[in-house]
Amino acid sequence: MACLLLIPRSKTFDDPEIQAGMVGLLGTAGAWAVFKTVFFVIPGPFRETVYTVGLIFGFATVWAWLYFCSAYTGRTLHRNTTLRRLGLGVFLTVSLLKLTNPLHGVYFTTREATTPFRHLAIEHGLLHWGATGLSYVLSAVGLFMIFELYVQSGYDTRPLGVLTAILGVPVVVDVLALVTPQLLDVIYAPIGVAVFALGTMFVFAPRFLAVRSTAQSGTPSVFLDSAGRIEDYSPAATTAFPALAGATGDRLEDVLPEVAAAVEPGDRIVSNERGEHTQYYLVSTEGVGVGESAAQVLTLTDVTSIERKRRELNRREQELAERNELYRAVIAASFAFVFRIDIDERRFTFASPSVEDFLGYTADEIDGEPTDVIVPDEQTSDLAQEYLDQVADGEELQVRDFPLENRAGQTVHTDIRVVPIYDPNVPDERKTADDIVGAQSMVWDATERRRREGLISVINRVLRHNVRNELSLINGYAEMLATDLDGEAASKATQIVETADRLLGLTESARELEANRDQSPDLEPVDVVPIIEEAVRKLRERYPDASVAVDSPEAAVAEALPRVKTALWEILDNAAKHGGNPPSIDVEVTETDDRVLIAIADDGPGIPETEREVLSTGVEEPLVHGQGLGLWLAYWIVRNLDGEVNIPEYEQGTTVEVRLPRSSTV
């Protein structure tokens, strides 16, 4: 009766397979006991039938027990189709032999006995003992599975061990009842089943399920009671978290606060320092028990490898976000906008948000559109296609004053740098034009520069035409006066001529500045020796009293442009003007592994500090401008040819050194 009354309680197991196994065990054991009891009280003609049915339920109890043991211990034997069919076949065969016993009488026989009192005695045959032996063997297999689980769990399973051992005690009594007439041959096994079920579903329910929940995995686990106190823990848990050792009865939040915090919704990953390394565990919870039990098993799964990868991914994502922000800031600070182009389809695949401020299109509106959408006319479109063809061949381009058309139909001018984008999966040393998948363009707003250059052009035109014409007129009249006048008046007229000449020189320097402004920055091999020889010849013609000595090799090829002759002439001219009386000038050309050095020395009083400032730093301001624009022009030209201008310190005279990169084609 206890077995049958416990069936509703057994239905509260969370695991449906354990639930089915326990219900089957209690139902068959209870029915077995009921029929065995009825056997003693039912009228004689029905006793053999009742006894036979009781035997069938008893044999069924064995299979229900095996099903329960397999499900509880986490095995899959109860799901194995072959084993299920084999078990069903054995059960049906034995049951059939029992039901047909009246025909063959080999399973059992009956007789009326008078000792120790009058009753119907059962004489068991060979088939009965075979079935009984099989039942005991199968029952032992189930016990082995359960005790093995207890040992593997690492928990304190002594109470459960005693409870499970009680299952075997009534079986021993059953065996004794078979061999001695002093012990009534009723059925005692259901008593053990009832005690076992009562203990596992009421007294030790949480621990019983906690053992089952964690033993198979071998992962660290902690068994908590309904109040959050530590009931038990697996050996793996104490290995991972030594603080658990001896903590039975303590609250988890006092022993492992980080683990207790992870039980709450949120981040369920806890870190654990293990020497020089950090281990990461995923905290998962499982309610265990029967009915209203609120006990829990915390399983701490080692996810160190996954967590490290996740954190590394998060770090990289953070770095990527920072780089994207830096990229956005660089674009915002350095360019009007940036865009990418599909090199095959000639369509935009990306545009920075700042394109809207410059062209009026949003980045989404530009994305996917053909490149012609932002060019003003067909001629510009053809030019753009030519540039993209060059990029598709692997070239990098720098284009000045390229016209674009904004959304309002207005033409704006830009400076554009275009570079090819290669397939990132191809190593750098193996990349070819065939691996180019796109083009990246950086666009600068050229509006302000064009305005400044327009203003410079206007000023230069005024200097070259208006001022130069007026100065030429003044110079002509001053020369006439110097010829016609005598004494102090003639001297003043001569000063006017010299001043006008200097002003004319300024206009000539301004013309040279404008002429050199838009020349290509691409350097080429230039032999400076003929240039110096030509400049020296010109210098001797202009300053016949000057002594000029040149020491140079037959050739000295630098990476420069022909305009370097303007810079060298300005320095030579300055040396002749400010040298001794008469001036003595030495020009020396030498070569190193990577440089061509041109040294121009004079014997004058030394270059003024203002002139030195111009040649050393390029500073040319209204209050610091030297005697003219010539030296500033020399500095500007040399610096834009990737060269250097230096003025070493000497006690007398001035030496100006010009260093140009030596050509690699020599």
Secondary structure, 3 states (H helix, E strand, C coil): CHHHHCHHHHCCCCCHHHHHHHHHHHHHHHHHHHHHHHHHHCCHHHHHHHHHHHHHHHHHHHHHHHHHHHHHCCCCHHHCHHHHHHHHHHHHHHHHHHHCHHHHCCCEEEEEECCCCCEEEEEECHHHHHHHHHHHHHHHHHHHHHHHHHHHHCCCCHHHHHHHHCCHHHHHHHHHHHHCCCCCCCCCHHHHHHHHHHHHHHHCHHHHHHHHHHCCCCCCEEEECCCCEEEEECHHHHHHCHHHCCCCCCEHHHHCHHHHHHHCCCCCEEEEEECCEEEEEEEEEEEECCCCCCEEEEEEEECHHHHHHHHHHHHHHHHHHHHHHHHHHHHHHHCCEEEEEECCCCEEEEECCCHHHHHCCCHHHHCCCEHHHHCCCHHHHHHHHHHHHHHHCCCCEEEEEEEEECCCCCEEEEEEEEEEEECCCCCHHHCCHHHEEEEEEEEEECHHHHHHHHHHHHHHHHHHHHHHHHHHHHHHHHHHHHHHCCHHHHHHHHHHHHHHHHHHHHHHHHHHHHHHHCCCCCCEEEEHHHHHHHHHHHHHHHCCCCEEEEECCCCCEEEECCCHHHHHHHHHHHHHHHCCCCCEEEEEEEECCCEEEEEEEECCCCCCHHHHHHHHHCCCECCECCCCCHHHHHHHHHHCCCCEEECCCCCCCEEEEEEEEECCCC
